[in-house]
Amino acid sequence: MKDTFAAVESAMAVPRWRSLLFVPAHVARFVETAHERGADGVILDLEDSVPQDQKGEARRQLPECVAKVGRKGASVLVRVNRGLRALAADLDATVMAGVDALVLPKTDSAEWVLEIANAVSELERERNLAPGRIRFLAQIETPGALQRLAAIASAHPRMVAMALGPEDFSAAVGGSPEFDLLLSPNLSVLFAARAAGLLPLGFIGSIGEFSDTHKLRKTAAHARCLGFAGALAIHPTQVAIINEAFSPSAQELEWARRVVAAEKDAAGRGLCAFAIDAR
C-alpha cells in the first residue's frame, strides 16, 4: 500500500489553491452559483454551516452538488464532521469520483489523520476509485494540535494543505480572533506546512469579517508576504480579493522575466552571477 501511495503522490501536483470558498451543501441556491464565483476550489460544507437535522439530506444531495460546483474546473472539496458517527456517514457519502479533497476539521493528531486515510482507502477499493486521489486539508483549531503540527503535516501522503481555523481556535483558548492571538499559531501552521511540502493556507485575522473589503485586501496581501499560498473564504465577495492578493502582480511578473533573461544571458557568457538594477 505504501508503494502504491508513493507512486500516486509523485504523480500528483500540488494544486494552486489561492481561494477556497465554503458553500453549505444543503443550500441549493448557493450550490447552483458556486461555480461562477471564481474560486480555485469550492468546499461543500457538511459541518458547521449545516443544521443537524439537515445533514442527512445534504449527504444525499452530494453527488449532484459535486457535479455542479466543479463544472468550470474548480477543485471540489468536502468538509466532513469531526464526530465518529457523523464522520462515518460523511465518508460513505463523500468518497466518489469528482471529489478532490476532504477538509478535516479540528484535526489534533497524526493518528486521527491515519484513521480517516485508512477508511478512505477502504472505500476507494470497494468503489474501484483511483487509490490516493482524494487529498486532505487539515484544519488546526485547538491549542493541543499546535504541539503536534509536524506529525500531522507528515501523517499521510494524502495530506496536501493545512490551515488554522481562526474562530474555533480563538474560542478554544478563550480569546477572540484578533491579530495578536492569531499571529503565532498561524506562523506555526505555515512553518509546519512548508517543512512538509504542503500548502499553507490562511491569513492573520477573522475569516468572518467579509464586509470589510479594505481590511481583507490588506490582511491577505500581508499573508502572502509571510509565505501563505492562499486562503479560505466564507463569502463570494472575498474570492476576488483573495485571488488578487495571492497572485503575482504585473511588476512581479516583469521582474521575473528580466531575471530569467539575465540568467540566460549570463550563462551564455559563462558567468554564474549577474546583477539587475544594481541588485
C-alpha positions in Angstrom: 0.0 0.0 0.0 2.8 2.4 0.8 4.4 1.8 -2.6 1.0 2.5 -4.3 0.6 5.8 -2.4 4.2 6.8 -3.2 3.5 6.3 -6.9 0.3 8.2 -6.7 1.9 11.0 -4.6 4.7 11.5 -7.1 2.3 11.8 -10.0 0.0 14.4 -8.3 1.0 18.0 -8.5 0.4 20.3 -5.6 -2.8 22.3 -6.5 -3.0 26.0 -7.0 -5.4 27.0 -4.3 -5.4 30.8 -3.9 -9.0 30.8 -2.8 -11.3 28.0 -1.4 -14.9 29.1 -1.0 -17.1 27.4 1.6 -20.6 26.6 0.4 -23.2 25.0 2.7 -24.1 21.7 0.9 -27.7 21.9 1.9 -28.5 25.3 0.3 -29.4 24.7 -3.3 -29.1 28.4 -4.5 -25.6 28.7 -3.1 -24.5 25.4 -4.7 -26.1 26.4 -8.0 -24.0 29.6 -8.4 -20.7 28.4 -6.7 -19.0 27.7 -10.0 -19.5 31.3 -11.0 -17.6 32.8 -8.1 -14.1 32.4 -9.5 -12.7 30.4 -6.6 -9.9 27.9 -7.3 -11.8 25.4 -5.2 -15.2 25.0 -3.6 -15.6 23.4 -0.2 -19.0 21.8 0.1 -19.6 22.0 3.8 -21.3 19.2 5.8 -20.1 20.6 9.1 -20.7 23.9 10.9 -23.0 25.5 8.3 -25.4 22.6 8.1 -28.0 22.2 10.8 -28.0 18.8 12.5 -31.5 17.9 11.1 -30.4 18.6 7.5 -27.1 16.8 7.4 -28.7 13.6 6.1 -30.3 15.4 3.2 -27.1 17.3 2.5 -25.3 13.9 2.2 -27.9 12.5 -0.2 -27.6 15.6 -2.4 -23.8 15.4 -2.5 -23.3 13.7 -5.9 -25.4 16.4 -7.6 -23.6 19.1 -5.7 -20.2 17.8 -6.6 -21.0 17.9 -10.3 -22.5 21.4 -10.1 -19.7 23.2 -8.3 -16.9 21.5 -10.3 -18.4 22.2 -13.8 -16.0 25.0 -14.6 -12.9 23.2 -13.4 -12.6 24.3 -9.8 -11.3 21.8 -7.3 -14.1 20.1 -5.3 -13.5 19.7 -1.6 -15.9 18.4 1.1 -15.6 19.4 4.8 -16.7 16.5 6.9 -17.7 16.4 10.5 -15.5 15.5 13.5 -17.7 13.2 15.5 -17.3 9.5 14.7 -20.9 8.7 13.7 -21.3 11.7 11.6 -17.8 11.3 10.1 -18.6 7.7 9.1 -21.8 8.8 7.3 -19.9 11.7 5.7 -17.1 9.4 4.3 -19.7 7.0 2.9 -21.4 9.8 1.1 -18.3 11.7 0.0 -15.7 9.2 -1.3 -16.7 9.4 -5.0 -15.3 10.4 -8.4 -15.2 14.2 -8.7 -14.1 14.9 -5.1 -10.5 16.2 -4.9 -10.1 16.6 -1.2 -11.6 16.3 2.2 -11.4 19.2 4.7 -10.7 17.7 8.2 -11.9 20.0 10.9 -10.4 20.1 14.4 -7.5 17.9 13.4 -5.5 17.2 16.5 -3.2 14.2 15.8 -1.5 12.2 13.1 -3.3 9.2 14.4 -6.6 10.8 13.5 -5.5 11.6 10.0 -4.3 8.0 9.6 -7.7 6.6 10.7 -9.5 8.7 8.2 -7.0 7.8 5.4 -7.4 4.1 6.1 -11.2 4.5 5.9 -11.0 6.4 2.6 -8.7 3.8 1.2 -11.2 1.0 2.0 -14.0 3.0 0.3 -11.8 3.6 -2.7 -11.0 -0.1 -3.1 -14.7 -1.0 -2.7 -15.8 1.5 -5.3 -13.0 0.9 -7.8 -11.7 4.5 -7.4 -8.1 5.6 -8.1 -6.2 5.0 -4.8 -4.9 8.1 -3.1 -6.6 10.6 -5.3 -8.6 12.2 -2.6 -6.3 14.6 -0.6 -6.6 16.1 2.9 -6.7 19.7 4.1 -6.3 19.7 7.8 -7.9 22.5 9.9 -6.0 23.2 13.1 -8.5 24.5 15.6 -7.2 23.6 19.1 -4.1 24.6 21.1 -3.2 20.9 21.6 -2.8 20.4 17.9 -0.1 23.1 17.8 2.1 20.7 19.7 1.8 18.1 17.0 1.9 20.1 13.8 4.9 18.3 12.3 3.4 14.9 12.9 0.0 16.0 11.4 1.6 17.5 8.4 3.5 14.4 7.5 0.9 11.9 8.7 0.0 10.5 5.3 0.6 11.2 1.6 -3.0 12.4 1.2 -2.1 15.5 3.2 -1.9 18.5 0.8 -2.7 21.6 2.9 -3.1 23.0 6.4 -4.9 26.0 7.7 -5.7 27.5 11.1 -9.4 27.8 11.9 -9.2 31.3 13.4 -12.7 31.4 15.0 -12.7 28.0 16.6 -9.0 28.2 17.7 -9.7 31.6 19.4 -12.7 30.1 21.1 -10.7 27.1 22.3 -8.2 29.3 24.1 -10.9 31.7 25.5 -10.0 34.6 23.2 -11.2 36.5 20.2 -9.8 36.2 16.6 -7.5 39.2 16.8 -4.1 39.7 15.3 -2.1 39.3 18.5 -3.7 36.0 19.3 -3.6 34.6 15.8 -0.1 35.5 14.6 1.9 32.9 16.4 -0.4 29.9 15.7 -0.7 30.9 12.0 3.0 31.1 11.7 3.4 27.7 13.3 1.0 26.2 10.8 2.8 28.0 8.0 6.2 26.6 9.0 5.0 23.1 9.6 3.2 23.0 6.2 6.2 24.3 4.3 8.5 21.9 6.0 6.3 19.0 4.9 5.8 20.3 1.4 2.2 21.2 2.0 0.2 24.3 1.1 -0.1 26.7 4.0 -3.5 28.5 3.8 -4.9 31.4 5.8 -4.3 35.0 6.9 -3.9 36.6 10.3 -7.4 37.6 11.2 -11.0 36.6 11.4 -12.5 34.8 8.3 -15.9 36.2 9.2 -15.2 39.8 8.5 -16.2 39.6 4.9 -17.9 43.0 4.7 -14.6 45.0 5.4 -13.1 44.5 2.0 -10.3 47.1 2.6 -9.1 45.2 5.7 -9.3 41.9 3.9 -7.2 43.2 1.0 -4.6 44.4 3.4 -4.7 41.2 5.5 -4.5 38.9 2.5 -1.6 40.8 1.0 0.3 40.6 4.3 -0.4 36.8 4.5 1.2 36.3 1.1 4.3 38.3 2.2 4.6 36.0 5.2 4.6 32.9 2.9 1.0 31.7 2.8 -0.2 30.3 -0.6 -3.9 31.1 -0.4 -6.8 31.4 2.0 -10.3 30.1 2.8 -13.4 32.3 2.1 -16.9 32.1 3.6 -18.5 34.7 1.3 -18.2 35.2 -2.5 -17.1 38.9 -2.1 -13.9 37.6 -0.5 -12.9 35.5 -3.5 -11.7 38.1 -6.0 -9.7 39.9 -3.3 -8.0 36.8 -2.1 -7.2 35.7 -5.7 -5.6 39.0 -6.4 -3.6 39.0 -3.2 -2.2 35.6 -3.8 -1.4 36.2 -7.5 1.8 37.8 -8.8 1.4 41.4 -9.8 2.4 42.8 -13.2 5.5 44.2 -11.7 6.5 40.9 -10.2 6.0 39.1 -13.5 8.1 41.6 -15.3 10.8 41.3 -12.8 10.7 37.5 -13.1 11.0 37.8 -16.9 14.0 40.1 -16.6 15.7 37.7 -14.1 15.2 34.7 -16.4 16.5 36.7 -19.4 19.5 37.9 -17.5 20.3 34.5 -16.1 20.2 33.1 -19.6 22.5 35.8 -20.9 24.9 35.3 -18.1 25.0 31.6 -18.6 25.7 32.1 -22.3 28.8 34.2 -21.3 30.0 31.6 -18.9 29.0 33.7 -15.8 27.5 32.3 -12.6 26.4 35.6 -11.1 24.8 38.7 -12.6 23.1 42.0 -11.4 19.9 43.7 -12.4 19.3 47.3 -11.3 22.4 47.2 -9.1 21.0 44.1 -7.3 
